[in-house]
Amino acid sequence: MTESTPAITKKIRELVRLELDQLARMRDEIRLKLHLAGMEGRSTWADLEKQFEQLEQRFGREGDHIVGRTRQVAAEVQAAFLVFKGTLTSERGTDPELPHSR
């Protein structure tokens, strides 16, 4: 038996919500490290945080209509978070969660 469209849509929304929750956890971890960063790091972080907040608002506002685009933007935000987290880590030591690009 195949699932109905509303059931599939619900599962997709749940997957997107999980991705956003993962980004929120990553954001919180970076915030903890950010207090050690300099002004340049804080400025970059402010831009990334604004991008994440816009993503959350857009998903909440448009929901099902933008699931595909939201997932694409979520991947872009995650990549930006990882790069930024790497710059914080490279200044403070290594982080076993991040791949090393050196």
Backbone torsions as a table, in degrees:
resi	resn	phi	psi	omega
1	MET	NA	132.2	179.2
2	THR	-90.0	154.3	-179.7
3	GLU	-78.9	152.4	178.0
4	SER	-75.6	160.5	179.1
5	THR	-57.9	-44.7	178.1
6	PRO	-61.2	-35.7	179.2
7	ALA	-67.8	-41.3	178.4
8	ILE	-65.3	-44.3	178.4
9	THR	-59.9	-41.1	179.1
10	LYS	-62.7	-42.4	179.2
11	LYS	-64.5	-40.0	178.9
12	ILE	-64.2	-44.1	177.8
13	ARG	-60.0	-40.0	179.1
14	GLU	-64.5	-40.1	177.6
15	LEU	-63.8	-43.2	178.3
16	VAL	-64.0	-40.9	178.8
17	ARG	-61.6	-40.7	177.7
18	LEU	-62.2	-40.7	178.1
19	GLU	-63.9	-42.6	178.5
20	LEU	-65.1	-38.6	177.2
21	ASP	-63.2	-39.6	177.4
22	GLN	-63.4	-42.3	177.3
23	LEU	-63.3	-38.8	179.2
24	ALA	-63.1	-40.9	177.4
25	ARG	-64.5	-41.6	178.5
26	MET	-63.3	-41.8	178.6
27	ARG	-59.7	-44.7	-179.7
28	ASP	-63.2	-39.3	177.9
29	GLU	-63.9	-42.1	178.9
30	ILE	-65.3	-39.2	177.5
31	ARG	-56.9	-39.7	179.3
32	LEU	-63.0	-37.6	-179.9
33	LYS	-80.3	-22.3	-172.7
34	LEU	-65.0	-31.0	-178.3
35	HIS	-60.8	-17.9	176.8
36	LEU	-89.6	-12.7	-175.5
37	ALA	-80.9	159.5	177.6
38	GLY	-81.1	-175.2	-177.8
39	MET	-61.4	-38.5	179.6
40	GLU	-60.7	-43.0	178.3
41	GLY	-62.9	-40.4	179.5
42	ARG	-65.2	-38.5	179.1
43	SER	-66.6	-45.6	177.6
44	THR	-61.3	-42.7	179.8
45	TRP	-63.0	-40.6	179.2
46	ALA	-58.7	-41.1	177.6
47	ASP	-64.6	-44.9	179.8
48	LEU	-65.1	-40.2	-179.6
49	GLU	-65.6	-38.8	176.9
50	LYS	-62.0	-41.7	179.1
51	GLN	-62.2	-42.1	178.8
52	PHE	-65.3	-43.9	179.9
53	GLU	-62.0	-39.3	177.5
54	GLN	-64.1	-38.9	178.0
55	LEU	-62.6	-46.8	178.6
56	GLU	-61.1	-45.1	-180.0
57	GLN	-63.1	-42.7	-178.9
58	ARG	-64.6	-42.4	178.7
59	PHE	-62.4	-44.1	179.4
60	GLY	-64.3	-35.2	-176.6
61	ARG	-80.2	-42.5	-171.6
62	GLU	-107.6	-16.8	173.7
63	GLY	43.6	-116.3	-172.9
64	ASP	-58.8	-29.1	-175.4
65	HIS	-70.6	-19.4	-175.5
66	ILE	-125.4	20.5	-175.9
67	VAL	-53.8	-49.3	-178.7
68	GLY	-60.3	-48.5	-179.7
69	ARG	-66.4	-37.3	179.1
70	THR	-61.8	-42.3	179.3
71	ARG	-64.4	-37.7	178.4
72	GLN	-65.5	-47.0	179.9
73	VAL	-65.9	-37.9	177.8
74	ALA	-60.2	-40.2	177.6
75	ALA	-64.6	-38.6	178.6
76	GLU	-66.6	-42.1	178.8
77	VAL	-65.1	-42.1	178.9
78	GLN	-60.9	-43.5	178.4
79	ALA	-61.2	-42.5	178.6
80	ALA	-64.7	-40.7	176.9
81	PHE	-60.3	-45.7	-178.4
82	LEU	-63.2	-41.2	178.0
83	VAL	-62.5	-47.1	-179.2
84	PHE	-64.0	-43.7	178.7
85	LYS	-60.1	-38.0	177.5
86	GLY	-63.0	-36.7	178.7
87	THR	-68.8	-36.4	176.9
88	LEU	-66.7	-43.1	-178.4
89	THR	-67.1	-41.6	-178.1
90	SER	-65.2	-24.9	177.5
91	GLU	-81.4	-21.9	-173.4
92	ARG	-115.7	-5.6	-175.2
93	GLY	131.4	-161.6	-177.5
94	THR	-102.9	156.7	178.1
95	ASP	-126.0	116.4	-175.4
96	PRO	-65.3	-15.2	179.7
97	GLU	-78.2	-19.5	-174.8
98	LEU	-102.1	139.9	172.2
99	PRO	-69.5	142.6	-179.9
100	HIS	-87.4	130.4	-176.2
101	SER	-104.9	12.5	-179.7
102	ARG	-83.3	NA	NA
